[in-house]
Amino acid sequence: MEADERQTKRGKRHSGRLPTTWRYAVMSQFKQSVWSGSFRLFGVEVRCHTLADGQRLIEAGSLDALITAMAAPDTHEINLAELQRFSVWQRGGGARS
């Protein structure tokens, strides 16, 4: 599957917290991604994109896997540095892969 056809979930930002409202989308429906990268959270590679208009996308498969991993007690060690890097990206700060 090509990068622009990957299914993603787009969220609405609420007060700088992790988005709580998600909808499925296809990358080709959005403007070109200006940043793509991943974060290793709870043992899951979470693929993310920042679009030219500032919207942040998390690929649907990544988000589903992350939710599953977070629900499993003590399955994976929490990497606080990586979690902080993800939080900075989610709030609109820069991220480097």
Buried (B, 14 or more C-beta within 10 A) or exposed (E): EEEEEBEBBBBEBEEEEEBEEBEEBEBEEBEEBEBBBBBBBBBBEBBBBBBEEEBBBBBBBBBEBBEEBBEEEEEEEEBEEBBEBBBEBBEEEEBEE
